[in-house]
Amino acid sequence: MRIEDIIEKKRDGGILSREEIHYFINGYVADEIKDYQASALLMAIYIRGMNKQETAILTDEMRISGDIWDLSEIPGKKVDKHSTGGVGDKVSLVLGPMVAACGAKLAKMSGRGLGHTGGTLDKLESIPGMRIVLTKDEFKKQVRDIGIAIIGQSPEIDPADKKLYSLRDVTGTVSCMPLIASSIMSKKLASGADCILLDVKYGSGAFMKTIKDAEALAHTMVDIGKELNKDVRAEVTDMDQPLGCAVGNNLEVKEAINTLKGHGPRDLTEICLSSGSIMLVQAGLFNNKEEARRALIEVVNNGSAFEKFRQFVTAQGGDVSYIDDTNKFPVSKNIFNVISKEEGYVSRIDALAIGKASMLLGGGREKMDDIIDPSAGIILNKKIGDYVKIGEILCTLYTNHDEFEDVKLDAIKAFKISNKKPEIDTVMTHNIID
């Protein structure tokens, strides 16, 4: 078998066999296939696409290219949740303890933020002492004992994806549906969970800009699950405005804690209830989403969801005194209120603009080696549909940088004020795919 023949076959619209895809992945991971050859095949896939079977095979071959975590010794079905990323997306910090308090076993590997999107690991590390690296045995014991563990991606998992993503990033092949789906799903499937819920976001602050593209990606990943006999379901949700009111690491942790205590923003609370209901049904703990939703509301109301978060933080070395008293978190030295110069209804909040502003304040990273300031970020005082008067606060900026005049301008431009109240649902759009 020759890589040249495989490239030509896909270039001409052919369907690749498992043997051909296996040869490509194995050869590329072993450095037997060169970057320029892999680039040519990636571009052929980008142009010609892949059918369901090819995409599932590619995902599976990437999955088995490295370590695979076996969680079968942990009783019950293990659940996982993946978001395609957004602004203010602290869902895992709320959802994980909620479903664990209901008896689910959440075994999750997460990533860091880059650009305007935040990362779960960065948020967790804003809690002093929090460990995001556990051994496989520590991870399994924690999931077994308290029902929840969230850690960084094991470097041994899915080396094919690491190499291929780096190559896609410099060859113009990132935005290819089969390649996006196989990248996400190969890592998730190698992490050992029995059931996976995907939150595929669309809008200005998301990777997928339209609901049509988000639905296509969701269907592709659910189809991969079906082909590989895994319970994979998906939600398609709106990221045209930031999720919740907090954007930035310890700011989002504080909001997550408030939500676990029953005082969170409506949109964040709703997505956690919706996603959690699906996950509890996937785990076989409830017969339907209505029963599961009632259970999730109960664990928030009776305090057991918040207590589960405390257990989780303690188990991973975090200083739980910060969870009990969020005033202990450091606060940026510069705090600036962005004031409205117009009166009317907030009809739009550009999530991308807010995410980039938070990054420039120190709350995110432009390059992977940038250092994040855990106290930097933005608090939204108004959301879409809210009425605002001239002189009222739209949002508050937090930063330890001394120069942030340009960010102030960017933040105010992110808000659009209209005379007419928007008629859209201010929570989110939900499309369930299973």
C-alpha positions as a printed Julia matrix, in Angstrom:
434×3 Matrix{Float64}:
   0.0    0.0    0.0
   1.27   3.5   -0.86
   0.14   6.83   0.55
   0.31   8.31  -2.96
  -2.42   5.91  -4.1
  -4.62   6.8   -1.11
  -4.21  10.53  -1.82
  -5.14  10.04  -5.47
  -8.14   7.88  -4.59
  -9.62  10.52  -2.28
  -8.67  13.31  -4.7
 -10.78  11.58  -7.32
 -13.75  11.16  -4.96
 -13.18   7.56  -3.91
 -14.26   6.0   -0.61
 -11.35   4.97   1.59
 -11.35   1.53   3.21
 -10.51   0.8    6.85
  -7.18  -0.65   5.69
  -6.29   2.55   3.85
  -7.29   4.81   6.74
  -5.42   2.56   9.2
  -2.32   2.74   7.0
  -2.51   6.54   6.92
  -3.02   7.08  10.66
  -0.44   4.5   11.76
   2.09   5.74   9.23
   1.65   9.38  10.14
   1.9    8.79  13.9
   5.06   6.73  13.31
   6.55   9.52  11.11
   6.65   7.15   8.14
   4.24   9.4    6.23
   5.52  12.95   5.83
   3.71  16.2    6.62
   3.45  17.16   2.95
   1.79  13.84   2.14
  -0.6   14.08   5.07
  -1.4   17.68   4.05
  -2.32  16.52   0.56
  -4.69  13.87   1.92
  -6.27  16.32   4.37
  -6.92  18.76   1.54
  -8.44  15.98  -0.56
 -10.73  15.1    2.36
 -11.56  18.8    2.81
 -12.62  19.07  -0.84
 -14.19  15.64  -1.4
 -15.56  14.95   2.09
 -16.13  11.58   3.78
 -19.23   9.44   4.16
 -20.53   8.21   7.55
 -18.54   4.99   7.46
 -15.28   6.69   6.49
 -15.7    9.31   9.21
 -16.43   6.66  11.85
 -13.43   4.6   10.75
 -11.15   7.66  10.81
 -12.4    8.45  14.33
 -11.83   4.89  15.51
  -8.33   4.69  14.05
  -7.43   7.99  15.72
  -8.94   6.72  18.98
  -6.76   3.6   19.03
  -3.6    5.47  18.01
  -2.72   5.93  21.69
  -3.77   5.03  25.22
  -7.41   4.07  25.84
  -8.79   4.46  29.35
 -10.88   1.51  30.53
 -13.38   2.61  33.19
 -15.41  -0.61  33.2
 -14.43  -1.48  36.78
 -16.36   1.59  38.02
 -19.98   0.56  38.73
 -22.7    2.09  36.58
 -22.61   3.93  33.29
 -19.95   6.62  33.05
 -21.13   9.86  31.46
 -19.23  12.67  29.77
 -20.18  16.0   28.26
 -18.38  18.05  25.63
 -18.98  21.62  24.53
 -17.62  22.95  21.26
 -16.69  26.12  23.16
 -17.98  29.59  23.73
 -17.86  32.69  25.91
 -18.84  32.4   29.58
 -19.36  28.64  29.21
 -18.85  27.38  32.76
 -21.46  24.63  32.36
 -19.17  21.75  33.38
 -18.53  23.37  36.78
 -22.27  23.38  37.49
 -23.53  20.39  35.53
 -20.91  17.93  36.8
 -21.77  18.28  40.5
 -25.5   18.33  39.72
 -25.52  15.01  37.86
 -23.07  13.45  40.33
 -25.38  14.47  43.2
 -28.13  12.55  41.39
 -26.01   9.39  41.3
 -24.3    9.66  37.89
 -20.58   8.99  37.38
 -19.03  11.91  35.47
 -15.59  11.05  34.06
 -14.41  14.08  32.13
 -11.23  15.19  30.41
 -11.24  18.89  29.51
  -9.1   21.42  27.71
  -7.69  24.9   28.1
  -8.96  28.1   26.56
  -7.46  29.71  23.49
  -8.44  32.99  21.88
 -11.9   34.21  22.83
 -13.1   30.87  24.22
 -12.56  29.92  27.84
 -11.25  26.58  29.07
 -12.61  24.49  31.93
  -9.1   23.7   33.18
  -8.17  27.38  33.44
 -11.31  28.04  35.46
 -10.57  25.15  37.81
  -6.98  26.28  38.27
  -8.18  29.69  39.46
  -9.11  27.8   42.66
  -5.88  27.73  44.74
  -4.32  24.28  44.97
  -6.63  22.66  42.41
  -4.97  19.73  40.59
  -6.01  19.03  37.02
  -3.52  16.18  36.5
  -4.4   12.83  38.04
  -3.03   9.37  37.37
  -5.38   6.89  35.75
  -5.85   5.1   39.09
  -6.52   8.38  40.94
  -9.03   9.39  38.27
 -10.91   6.1   38.46
 -10.92   6.06  42.28
 -12.31   9.59  42.44
 -15.08   8.84  39.94
 -15.93   5.68  41.89
 -15.84   7.38  45.31
 -17.55  10.74  44.73
 -19.0   10.43  41.22
 -17.04  13.21  39.52
 -13.54  13.95  38.24
 -12.5   16.62  35.72
  -8.88  16.56  34.56
  -6.66  17.58  31.68
  -6.27  15.44  28.6
  -3.8   12.61  29.1
  -0.83  13.2   26.73
  -0.89   9.52  25.78
  -4.45   9.72  24.46
  -4.99  10.19  20.72
  -1.54  11.24  19.44
  -2.96  11.11  15.91
  -5.27  14.03  16.68
  -2.46  16.13  18.14
  -0.37  15.72  14.99
  -3.25  16.11  12.56
  -4.71  19.18  14.27
  -1.36  20.97  14.21
  -1.14  20.23  10.5
  -4.74  21.27   9.79
  -4.11  24.56  11.56
  -1.46  25.57   9.02
  -2.93  24.03   5.88
  -6.38  25.61   5.74
  -8.21  22.38   6.58
  -9.58  23.14  10.07
 -13.16  23.85   8.97
 -13.86  20.4    7.5
 -16.84  18.57   9.03
 -15.41  15.0    9.04
 -12.08  16.26  10.4
 -13.72  18.39  13.11
 -16.0   15.55  14.18
 -13.27  12.89  14.22
 -10.98  15.19  16.22
 -13.58  15.75  18.94
 -15.0   12.24  19.05
 -11.72  10.29  18.94
 -10.55  11.95  22.17
 -13.91  11.55  23.87
 -14.21   7.88  22.93
 -10.66   7.15  24.12
 -11.43   8.68  27.52
 -13.59   5.73  28.55
 -17.09   7.12  29.12
 -20.09   4.96  28.18
 -22.35   7.89  27.27
 -21.46  11.25  25.75
 -23.57  14.39  25.5
 -22.4   17.02  23.03
 -23.26  20.72  23.32
 -22.72  22.1   19.82
 -22.88  25.87  19.91
 -23.56  28.33  17.1
 -23.41  32.1   16.82
 -20.85  34.89  16.98
 -19.0   33.42  19.98
 -18.94  29.85  18.63
 -16.8   27.98  16.12
 -19.9   27.16  14.08
 -21.51  30.46  13.08
 -24.88  29.21  11.84
 -27.42  26.83  13.31
 -27.34  24.86  10.05
 -23.61  24.17  10.38
 -23.97  23.36  14.09
 -26.74  20.85  13.35
 -24.64  19.26  10.61
 -21.69  18.84  13.01
 -23.99  17.48  15.73
 -25.52  14.93  13.34
 -22.05  13.88  12.13
 -20.83  13.22  15.68
 -24.0   11.41  16.71
 -23.66   9.25  13.58
 -20.09   8.4   14.62
 -21.46   7.22  17.95
 -24.03   5.03  16.23
 -21.44   3.52  13.89
 -19.19   2.71  16.88
 -22.04   1.51  19.14
 -21.77   4.34  21.66
 -24.63   6.32  23.21
 -23.9    9.79  21.82
 -26.52  12.55  21.86
 -26.3   16.25  21.11
 -27.84  19.62  21.88
 -27.51  22.61  19.58
 -27.42  25.82  21.62
 -27.09  29.56  21.03
 -23.79  31.4   21.59
 -24.75  34.74  20.05
 -24.46  36.27  23.52
 -22.23  35.08  26.39
 -23.62  32.35  28.61
 -24.49  33.69  32.03
 -23.13  37.05  33.21
 -19.5   36.22  34.08
 -16.66  35.92  31.54
 -13.23  35.19  33.0
 -11.86  32.47  35.2
 -12.49  33.09  38.89
 -15.46  35.29  37.95
 -17.01  32.23  36.29
 -16.19  30.0   39.25
 -18.08  32.42  41.52
 -21.05  32.38  39.15
 -20.96  28.57  39.03
 -21.08  28.46  42.83
 -24.04  30.85  42.9
 -25.81  28.67  40.33
 -25.22  25.52  42.38
 -26.84  27.37  45.29
 -29.89  28.16  43.15
 -29.07  31.81  42.43
 -27.57  31.57  38.95
 -28.51  33.37  35.73
 -31.56  31.98  33.96
 -29.78  30.91  30.78
 -26.97  29.07  32.6
 -29.42  27.35  34.94
 -31.62  26.25  32.06
 -28.85  24.71  29.97
 -27.57  22.79  33.01
 -31.06  21.42  33.68
 -31.57  20.51  30.03
 -28.17  18.86  29.57
 -28.3   17.16  32.96
 -31.72  15.68  32.2
 -30.39  14.03  29.05
 -27.26  12.73  30.81
 -29.24  11.17  33.67
 -31.46   9.37  31.18
 -28.35   8.21  29.29
 -26.95   6.89  32.58
 -30.13   4.84  33.09
 -30.95   6.59  36.36
 -34.32   7.98  35.21
 -36.87   6.89  32.65
 -37.45  10.31  31.13
 -36.12  13.87  31.08
 -39.0   15.22  33.16
 -38.18  12.97  36.11
 -34.5   13.72  35.74
 -35.11  17.47  35.64
 -37.08  17.32  38.89
 -34.21  15.43  40.52
 -31.68  18.04  39.36
 -33.8   20.87  40.76
 -34.07  18.98  44.06
 -30.28  18.51  44.5
 -29.79  22.23  43.94
 -32.57  23.15  46.37
 -31.42  20.78  49.12
 -27.75  21.8   48.84
 -26.36  18.42  47.77
 -25.19  19.72  44.35
 -23.12  22.44  46.06
 -21.8   19.9   48.57
 -20.77  17.65  45.68
 -18.8   20.56  44.2
 -17.04  20.98  47.57
 -16.17  17.25  47.59
 -14.86  17.5   44.04
 -12.65  20.51  44.81
 -11.34  18.88  48.0
 -10.58  15.6   46.23
  -8.44  17.4   43.64
  -6.5   19.42  46.19
  -8.35  22.72  45.94
  -8.7   25.06  48.9
 -12.37  24.63  49.76
 -12.35  27.79  51.89
 -12.53  29.75  48.63
 -15.66  27.82  47.7
 -17.26  28.56  51.07
 -16.27  32.24  50.93
 -15.86  33.49  47.35
 -14.73  36.89  48.68
 -11.34  35.23  49.19
 -10.74  35.09  45.43
  -8.36  37.84  44.27
  -9.95  40.87  42.6
  -8.27  42.85  39.8
  -6.81  46.22  40.79
  -8.55  48.02  37.91
 -12.34  47.88  37.75
 -14.19  49.93  35.15
 -17.91  50.26  34.46
 -19.0   50.53  30.82
 -21.91  52.99  30.74
 -24.75  53.05  28.22
 -25.03  56.17  26.1
 -28.42  55.07  24.76
 -31.81  54.12  26.14
 -33.8   51.13  24.98
 -33.71  47.33  24.92
 -30.53  45.31  24.58
 -31.1   43.53  21.27
 -27.64  42.05  20.82
 -24.48  41.31  22.79
 -21.69  40.19  20.47
 -20.23  37.15  22.25
 -17.1   37.18  20.09
 -16.39  40.83  20.95
 -16.91  40.19  24.68
 -14.7   37.09  24.56
 -11.9   38.96  22.8
 -12.21  41.87  25.25
 -11.89  39.48  28.19
  -8.81  37.93  26.6
  -7.19  41.36  26.15
  -7.91  42.18  29.8
  -5.85  39.11  30.74
  -8.64  36.56  31.1
  -7.61  34.48  28.08
  -4.64  33.63  25.91
  -3.82  34.47  22.31
  -1.05  31.83  22.26
  -0.95  28.59  24.21
   2.06  29.74  26.27
   0.4   33.0   27.39
  -0.17  33.32  31.13
  -3.79  33.85  32.22
  -4.76  36.28  34.98
  -7.45  34.37  36.94
  -9.09  37.57  38.24
  -9.46  39.32  34.86
 -12.64  39.33  32.83
 -16.05  40.93  32.4
 -19.33  40.9   34.31
 -22.42  41.62  32.19
 -24.94  43.8   33.97
 -27.43  43.57  31.12
 -28.5   40.7   28.87
 -30.52  40.54  25.66
 -34.08  41.71  26.31
 -33.18  43.9   29.3
 -34.17  47.58  29.3
 -31.32  50.03  29.81
 -31.34  53.75  30.54
 -28.67  56.29  29.66
 -26.02  56.18  32.35
 -26.76  52.61  33.46
 -23.97  50.02  33.6
 -23.83  47.61  30.65
 -20.87  45.63  31.93
 -17.91  45.86  34.3
 -14.31  45.21  33.25
 -11.74  43.63  35.59
  -8.02  43.77  34.78
  -4.57  44.16  36.27
  -3.4   45.84  33.05
  -2.92  49.58  33.21
  -3.74  50.2   29.55
  -7.22  49.1   28.53
  -8.81  52.09  26.77
  -9.27  50.17  23.53
 -10.99  47.33  25.39
 -13.51  49.78  26.84
 -14.45  50.84  23.31
 -14.69  47.23  22.14
 -16.94  46.35  25.06
 -19.45  49.13  24.47
 -19.57  48.3   20.75
 -20.55  44.72  21.66
 -23.95  45.99  22.9
 -26.69  46.95  20.46
 -29.57  48.99  21.89
 -32.95  49.11  20.08
 -36.31  50.79  20.65
 -38.16  47.51  20.26
 -37.83  44.63  22.68
 -36.45  41.54  20.89
 -38.94  38.72  20.46
 -36.39  35.9   20.62
 -36.11  33.5   23.56
 -33.47  35.11  25.76
 -32.42  31.76  27.23
 -31.2   29.86  24.18
 -32.28  27.75  21.25
 -32.36  24.01  21.89
 -32.33  21.4   19.18
 -31.97  17.88  20.6
 -30.34  15.31  18.33
 -30.24  11.63  19.29
